[in-house]
Amino acid sequence: MKCVIYNVPLMPASTPAIDPSAPSHFTPGPLSGQPLGVWIVLLGMLTAVAPLSIDMYLPSFPLVERDLGVAPGTMEFTLAAFFIGLTLGQLAYGPLSDRFGRKPPLYFGYALFTLASLGCALADSLTLLILGRFLQGLGGCAGMVVTSAMVRDRMGVREAARVFSLLILVMGLAPILAPLLGGWLLTFWDWRAIFLVLTGFGALCLLAIARGLPETHDTRHEPPLRLRRVAGNYAYLLRERGFVGYVISAGLARAGMFAYIAGSPFLLIQYFGIAPAHFGWFFGANALALILASQVNARLLRLVPPSTLLRRALWLPPLAGLGLLALVLSGQDSLAGFSLGFLIFIGSLGWIGPNATACALASHGRMAGTASALNGSLGFLLATLAGSLVGLLHDGTGQPLALVMAFCGIGAWLTHRLLIRPLAHAGGQS
């Protein structure tokens, strides 16, 4: 009934710098003096920085392109810059949080995010906006790494999967409300107001970290932080077939979602003619599907192991992606058809994300920060490639988006089948 990751080693792996399966020095369970629900809400608030930073300014793409005098389709590269910052930053925050505790990297990351958001609001060229977005990602990704590590500090695999599902409920409001808020701001102010709001949210996160978030990782027995040791830990994780299988399969599924994020403003607003102020309703419907699926997942985890739920859910992205591609190639690319395909693809991540993350981190206690960082950075590297590919293939139709989403969905299913299923069968589990 547990995730099979390393029970059957299929390739040699060097010994990591620290025992990866050792638990944190803190005792798992609810935090003393703080209800578990409050803790989850605080973690969800920190994790919501990324979807807020991505989704709130999506309706402004055409306006920013016109204001800065750049060609249609080039705003996708500001998303790519954000994803690159997310990818690189996580690799640093993970080992730092293992060595110095979970909170210090959060302070640095959200301070950088707040300043970068203000810089984006003041940008007067595409180059400066891209730089600001890169620094936003570099700072905001601290919450993505550290919150996952905090959950792993205190929870077993099934409990962690349930907490990750609940986090989606909390942070899932961001993709629903963010485009609506962004569209509303655009009706009264220009696109710069969106980044001013993000500046305020970053400052609020800093206050929440200082006043409401307890430390979950005892660093008194941690070894010194050395580059060779950090590289050795990352190399160890990359040699683990199970870890890589969970990370890449879930990462490809998420990459399909980020292809949708990058391509949907053009497709819905310019291709299908949706008003920017109404874009958030379409975007929010998919976020709602993600939330509902995650809550169903939390209930199913009482009866079904996360590895089984993950395996079954991974059929949905390739089916949805191939359906979208079939619509385009047949000339039947209607708004209703694309909306249904998006709903299925994005909704499936409510099952895929929590279960894959819990399984990937299951065998890593003392390396939770490093494992979480590699999980996130590889996922966002794939997201960066997918989002950039949509921009590079831009041809004024929905075909590039459908093609990338189909490729990501098939890749996610195939990766799991090739890397995880052999371990499950060898271990005698489903």
C-alpha positions as CSV (number, residue, x, y, z in Angstrom):
1,M,0.0,0.0,0.0
2,K,3.0,2.3,-0.2
3,C,4.6,4.0,-3.2
4,V,7.2,1.7,-4.7
5,I,10.3,3.9,-5.4
6,Y,13.5,2.3,-4.3
7,N,12.5,-1.2,-3.0
8,V,13.9,-2.7,-6.2
9,P,17.1,-1.0,-7.2
10,L,17.5,-1.4,-11.0
11,M,20.8,0.6,-11.3
12,P,23.6,1.4,-8.9
13,A,23.5,4.7,-7.1
14,S,26.3,6.3,-5.2
15,T,25.8,6.9,-1.5
16,P,24.3,10.3,-0.8
17,A,26.0,12.8,1.5
18,I,23.3,12.2,4.1
19,D,20.9,9.4,4.7
20,P,18.0,10.3,2.4
21,S,15.4,8.2,4.3
22,A,16.1,9.5,7.7
23,P,13.3,11.5,9.2
24,S,13.5,15.1,10.2
25,H,14.5,15.6,13.9
26,F,11.1,17.1,14.5
27,T,8.3,14.7,15.4
28,P,5.7,14.3,12.6
29,G,2.2,15.4,13.4
30,P,0.2,18.6,14.0
31,L,2.2,21.6,15.1
32,S,2.2,22.3,18.7
33,G,0.0,25.3,19.6
34,Q,-1.2,25.8,16.0
35,P,-4.2,24.0,14.3
36,L,-3.2,21.9,11.3
37,G,-5.7,23.8,9.2
38,V,-4.1,27.2,9.9
39,W,-0.7,25.7,9.0
40,I,-2.1,24.4,5.7
41,V,-3.6,27.8,4.9
42,L,-0.3,29.6,5.5
43,L,1.5,27.1,3.3
44,G,-1.1,27.5,0.6
45,M,-0.7,31.3,0.7
46,L,3.0,31.0,0.1
47,T,2.5,28.5,-2.7
48,A,-0.1,30.7,-4.3
49,V,2.6,33.3,-5.2
50,A,3.5,31.4,-8.4
51,P,0.0,31.0,-9.8
52,L,-0.9,34.6,-8.9
53,S,2.3,35.8,-10.7
54,I,1.4,33.8,-13.7
55,D,-2.3,34.0,-14.0
56,M,-3.1,37.6,-12.9
57,Y,-1.3,39.2,-15.9
58,L,-2.5,36.8,-18.6
59,P,-5.4,39.0,-19.6
60,S,-3.0,41.9,-20.1
61,F,-0.9,40.2,-22.8
62,P,-2.3,42.1,-25.8
63,L,-2.2,45.4,-23.9
64,V,1.4,45.0,-22.8
65,E,2.4,44.1,-26.3
66,R,0.8,47.2,-27.7
67,D,2.1,49.5,-24.9
68,L,5.7,48.3,-25.2
69,G,5.5,48.1,-29.0
70,V,6.3,44.4,-29.4
71,A,4.9,41.7,-31.8
72,P,2.0,39.4,-30.8
73,G,3.2,36.2,-29.3
74,T,6.3,37.7,-27.6
75,M,4.7,38.0,-24.2
76,E,5.1,34.2,-23.9
77,F,8.8,34.9,-23.4
78,T,8.1,36.8,-20.2
79,L,6.5,33.6,-18.9
80,A,9.6,31.6,-20.0
81,A,11.8,34.0,-18.0
82,F,9.6,33.5,-15.0
83,F,9.9,29.7,-15.4
84,I,13.7,29.9,-15.8
85,G,13.8,31.8,-12.5
86,L,11.6,29.2,-10.8
87,T,13.8,26.4,-12.2
88,L,17.2,27.8,-11.1
89,G,16.0,29.3,-7.8
90,Q,14.6,26.0,-6.5
91,L,18.0,24.2,-7.0
92,A,19.5,26.7,-4.5
93,Y,16.7,27.0,-2.0
94,G,16.4,23.2,-1.5
95,P,19.9,22.6,-0.1
96,L,19.8,25.9,1.8
97,S,16.6,24.9,3.6
98,D,18.1,21.5,4.5
99,R,21.1,23.1,6.0
100,F,19.8,26.3,7.6
101,G,16.1,25.5,8.2
102,R,13.0,26.2,6.2
103,K,12.4,29.8,7.2
104,P,15.6,31.7,6.2
105,P,15.3,30.9,2.5
106,L,11.7,32.0,2.7
107,Y,12.7,35.4,4.0
108,F,15.2,36.0,1.2
109,G,12.9,34.6,-1.5
110,Y,9.9,36.7,-0.7
111,A,11.9,39.9,-0.2
112,L,13.4,39.4,-3.7
113,F,9.9,38.6,-5.1
114,T,8.5,41.8,-3.6
115,L,11.3,44.0,-5.0
116,A,11.1,42.3,-8.5
117,S,7.3,42.8,-8.6
118,L,7.9,46.6,-8.1
119,G,10.5,46.5,-10.8
120,C,8.0,44.9,-13.2
121,A,5.5,47.7,-12.5
122,L,8.1,50.3,-13.4
123,A,9.5,48.5,-16.5
124,D,9.4,50.6,-19.8
125,S,10.7,47.9,-22.2
126,L,10.2,44.2,-22.9
127,T,13.8,43.6,-21.8
128,L,13.3,45.1,-18.4
129,L,10.0,43.2,-18.0
130,I,11.7,39.9,-18.8
131,L,14.4,40.7,-16.3
132,G,11.8,41.5,-13.6
133,R,9.9,38.4,-14.3
134,F,13.1,36.3,-14.0
135,L,13.8,37.8,-10.6
136,Q,10.2,37.3,-9.6
137,G,10.5,33.6,-10.4
138,L,13.9,33.4,-8.6
139,G,12.3,34.8,-5.4
140,G,8.8,33.3,-5.5
141,C,10.0,29.7,-6.0
142,A,11.2,29.6,-2.4
143,G,7.7,28.9,-1.2
144,M,7.2,26.1,-3.7
145,V,10.3,24.3,-2.4
146,V,10.0,24.9,1.3
147,T,6.3,24.2,1.7
148,S,6.7,20.8,0.1
149,A,9.7,20.1,2.4
150,M,7.7,21.2,5.4
151,V,4.9,18.8,4.6
152,R,7.5,16.0,4.1
153,D,9.1,17.0,7.5
154,R,5.9,16.1,9.3
155,M,3.9,13.6,7.2
156,G,4.1,10.0,5.8
157,V,3.4,9.4,2.1
158,R,-0.4,9.0,2.3
159,E,-0.8,11.8,4.7
160,A,1.4,14.0,2.6
161,A,-0.6,13.3,-0.5
162,R,-3.8,14.3,1.4
163,V,-2.1,17.5,2.6
164,F,-0.9,18.3,-0.9
165,S,-4.5,17.8,-2.1
166,L,-5.7,20.3,0.6
167,L,-3.0,22.7,-0.4
168,I,-4.5,22.7,-3.9
169,L,-7.8,23.7,-2.4
170,V,-6.2,26.7,-0.7
171,M,-3.9,27.8,-3.5
172,G,-6.4,26.8,-6.2
173,L,-8.3,30.0,-5.5
174,A,-5.4,31.9,-7.1
175,P,-5.9,30.6,-10.7
176,I,-9.7,31.2,-10.3
177,L,-9.5,34.7,-8.8
178,A,-6.2,36.0,-10.4
179,P,-7.4,36.4,-14.0
180,L,-10.7,37.9,-12.8
181,L,-8.7,40.3,-10.6
182,G,-6.3,41.0,-13.5
183,G,-9.2,41.7,-15.9
184,W,-10.9,43.9,-13.3
185,L,-7.8,45.9,-12.7
186,L,-7.4,46.5,-16.5
187,T,-10.9,48.0,-16.6
188,F,-9.8,50.8,-14.3
189,W,-6.0,51.0,-14.5
190,D,-3.3,49.8,-16.9
191,W,-1.3,46.6,-16.7
192,R,1.2,48.0,-14.2
193,A,-1.4,47.9,-11.4
194,I,-1.3,44.1,-11.6
195,F,2.4,44.1,-10.5
196,L,1.7,46.6,-7.8
197,V,-0.8,44.2,-6.3
198,L,1.8,41.5,-6.5
199,T,4.2,43.7,-4.7
200,G,1.7,44.1,-1.8
201,F,1.0,40.4,-1.7
202,G,4.8,39.7,-1.4
203,A,5.0,42.0,1.5
204,L,2.0,40.2,3.1
205,C,3.8,36.8,2.7
206,L,6.8,38.2,4.5
207,L,4.6,39.2,7.4
208,A,3.0,35.7,7.5
209,I,6.4,34.0,7.5
210,A,7.5,36.1,10.4
211,R,4.4,35.9,12.5
212,G,2.6,32.7,11.7
213,L,4.9,30.0,10.3
214,P,6.8,27.8,12.7
215,E,10.1,26.1,11.8
216,T,9.8,22.3,11.1
217,H,13.4,21.3,10.4
218,D,16.1,21.0,13.2
219,T,19.5,21.9,11.7
220,R,21.6,21.2,14.8
221,H,23.0,17.9,13.3
222,E,23.2,19.0,9.7
223,P,26.6,18.7,7.9
224,P,28.3,21.9,6.6
225,L,26.9,23.1,3.2
226,R,29.5,22.4,0.5
227,L,29.1,22.6,-3.3
228,R,30.5,19.1,-3.7
229,R,28.1,17.7,-1.2
230,V,25.1,19.4,-2.7
231,A,26.1,18.2,-6.2
232,G,26.5,14.7,-4.8
233,N,23.0,14.7,-3.3
234,Y,21.5,15.9,-6.6
235,A,23.5,13.2,-8.5
236,Y,22.2,10.6,-6.1
237,L,18.6,11.6,-6.7
238,L,19.0,11.7,-10.5
239,R,20.3,8.1,-10.4
240,E,17.1,6.9,-8.6
241,R,14.9,5.5,-11.3
242,G,11.7,5.8,-9.2
243,F,12.3,9.4,-8.2
244,V,13.0,10.5,-11.7
245,G,10.0,8.6,-13.0
246,Y,7.6,10.3,-10.7
247,V,9.1,13.7,-11.2
248,I,9.3,13.6,-15.0
249,S,5.8,12.0,-15.5
250,A,4.2,14.6,-13.3
251,G,6.4,17.3,-14.8
252,L,5.4,16.6,-18.3
253,A,1.7,16.7,-17.3
254,R,2.3,20.1,-15.6
255,A,4.2,21.2,-18.7
256,G,1.0,20.7,-20.7
257,M,-0.8,22.9,-18.3
258,F,1.8,25.7,-18.7
259,A,1.6,25.3,-22.5
260,Y,-2.1,26.1,-22.0
261,I,-1.2,29.0,-19.7
262,A,1.1,30.4,-22.3
263,G,-1.1,29.9,-25.3
264,S,-4.6,30.5,-23.9
265,P,-4.5,34.3,-23.9
266,F,-4.0,34.4,-27.7
267,L,-6.3,31.5,-28.4
268,L,-9.2,32.7,-26.2
269,I,-8.9,36.4,-26.5
270,Q,-7.7,37.0,-30.1
271,Y,-8.5,33.7,-31.9
272,F,-12.0,33.0,-30.4
273,G,-12.7,36.7,-29.5
274,I,-13.3,36.5,-25.8
275,A,-13.2,39.9,-24.0
276,P,-10.2,40.3,-21.7
277,A,-12.5,41.0,-18.8
278,H,-14.2,37.6,-19.4
279,F,-11.0,35.6,-19.9
280,G,-10.9,34.8,-16.2
281,W,-14.2,32.9,-16.3
282,F,-12.8,30.4,-18.8
283,F,-9.5,30.2,-16.9
284,G,-11.3,29.9,-13.6
285,A,-13.4,27.0,-14.7
286,N,-10.3,24.9,-15.4
287,A,-8.9,25.9,-12.0
288,L,-12.1,24.8,-10.4
289,A,-11.9,21.4,-12.1
290,L,-8.4,21.1,-10.7
291,I,-9.6,21.9,-7.2
292,L,-12.5,19.5,-7.3
293,A,-10.3,16.7,-8.6
294,S,-7.8,17.3,-5.8
295,Q,-10.5,17.1,-3.1
296,V,-11.9,13.9,-4.6
297,N,-8.3,12.6,-4.5
298,A,-8.0,13.5,-0.8
299,R,-11.1,11.4,0.0
300,L,-10.0,8.5,-2.3
301,L,-6.6,8.3,-0.5
302,R,-8.4,6.8,2.5
303,L,-9.1,3.7,0.4
304,V,-6.7,3.7,-2.5
305,P,-2.8,4.2,-2.4
306,P,-1.5,7.3,-4.2
307,S,0.5,5.2,-6.7
308,T,-2.7,3.6,-8.0
309,L,-4.6,6.9,-8.3
310,L,-1.6,8.4,-10.1
311,R,-1.4,5.5,-12.6
312,R,-5.1,5.8,-13.5
313,A,-5.1,9.6,-13.7
314,L,-2.2,9.7,-16.2
315,W,-4.5,8.3,-18.9
316,L,-6.4,11.6,-19.0
317,P,-3.8,14.1,-20.3
318,P,-2.9,12.1,-23.5
319,L,-6.6,11.6,-24.2
320,A,-7.4,15.3,-23.8
321,G,-4.3,16.4,-25.7
322,L,-5.0,14.0,-28.6
323,G,-8.6,15.2,-28.7
324,L,-7.6,18.8,-29.0
325,L,-5.1,17.9,-31.8
326,A,-7.8,15.9,-33.6
327,L,-10.2,19.0,-33.4
328,V,-7.6,21.2,-35.0
329,L,-6.5,18.8,-37.8
330,S,-10.1,18.1,-38.7
331,G,-11.0,21.8,-38.9
332,Q,-13.4,21.6,-36.0
333,D,-11.5,23.8,-33.5
334,S,-14.5,25.3,-31.7
335,L,-14.4,27.2,-28.4
336,A,-16.6,24.5,-26.8
337,G,-14.3,21.7,-28.0
338,F,-11.1,23.4,-26.7
339,S,-12.8,24.3,-23.4
340,L,-13.8,20.7,-22.8
341,G,-10.2,19.5,-23.7
342,F,-8.7,22.1,-21.3
343,L,-11.1,21.1,-18.6
344,I,-10.1,17.4,-18.7
345,F,-6.4,18.0,-19.0
346,I,-6.1,20.6,-16.2
347,G,-8.6,18.8,-14.0
348,S,-6.5,15.6,-14.1
349,L,-3.6,17.4,-12.4
350,G,-5.7,17.4,-9.2
351,W,-5.0,13.7,-9.1
352,I,-1.5,13.7,-10.7
353,G,0.2,16.5,-8.8
354,P,-0.4,15.5,-5.1
355,N,0.2,11.8,-5.6
356,A,3.3,12.1,-7.7
357,T,4.8,14.7,-5.3
358,A,4.1,12.5,-2.2
359,C,5.6,9.4,-3.9
360,A,8.7,11.3,-5.2
361,L,9.5,12.6,-1.7
362,A,8.5,9.4,0.2
363,S,12.0,8.0,0.6
364,H,13.6,11.4,1.5
365,G,13.4,12.7,5.0
366,R,16.6,14.6,5.7
367,M,17.0,15.4,2.0
368,A,13.4,16.7,1.7
369,G,14.5,20.2,0.7
370,T,16.9,19.0,-1.9
371,A,14.4,16.4,-3.3
372,S,11.6,19.0,-3.4
373,A,13.9,21.4,-5.2
374,L,14.9,18.9,-7.9
375,N,11.2,17.9,-8.2
376,G,10.2,21.5,-8.8
377,S,13.1,22.6,-10.9
378,L,12.8,19.7,-13.3
379,G,9.1,20.2,-13.6
380,F,9.5,23.9,-14.3
381,L,12.3,23.3,-16.8
382,L,9.8,21.2,-18.7
383,A,7.2,23.9,-18.3
384,T,9.6,26.5,-19.6
385,L,10.3,24.4,-22.7
386,A,6.6,23.8,-23.3
387,G,5.6,27.4,-22.9
388,S,8.5,28.6,-25.1
389,L,7.6,26.0,-27.7
390,V,4.1,27.4,-27.9
391,G,5.5,30.8,-28.6
392,L,8.1,29.6,-31.1
393,L,5.5,27.6,-33.1
394,H,2.9,30.5,-33.0
395,D,1.1,30.5,-36.4
396,G,-2.2,32.3,-35.6
397,T,-4.1,29.1,-34.9
398,G,-4.7,26.7,-32.1
399,Q,-2.5,24.0,-33.6
400,P,0.8,24.8,-31.7
401,L,-1.0,24.7,-28.3
402,A,-2.8,21.4,-29.1
403,L,0.3,19.8,-30.4
404,V,2.4,20.7,-27.4
405,M,-0.3,19.6,-24.9
406,A,-0.7,16.3,-26.8
407,F,3.0,15.7,-26.7
408,C,3.2,16.4,-23.0
409,G,0.3,14.2,-22.2
410,I,1.7,11.2,-24.1
411,G,5.1,11.8,-22.6
412,A,3.7,11.8,-19.0
413,W,1.9,8.5,-19.5
414,L,4.8,6.9,-21.3
415,T,7.4,8.0,-18.7
416,H,5.4,6.5,-15.9
417,R,4.8,3.3,-17.8
418,L,8.5,2.8,-18.6
419,L,10.1,3.9,-15.3
420,I,7.5,3.3,-12.5
421,R,5.4,0.3,-13.7
422,P,8.4,-2.1,-13.8
423,L,9.2,-1.1,-10.1
424,A,5.6,-1.6,-9.1
425,H,5.4,-5.1,-10.8
426,A,8.7,-6.1,-9.3
427,G,7.5,-5.1,-5.9
428,G,4.3,-6.9,-6.2
429,Q,2.1,-3.8,-6.0
430,S,-0.3,-2.0,-8.2
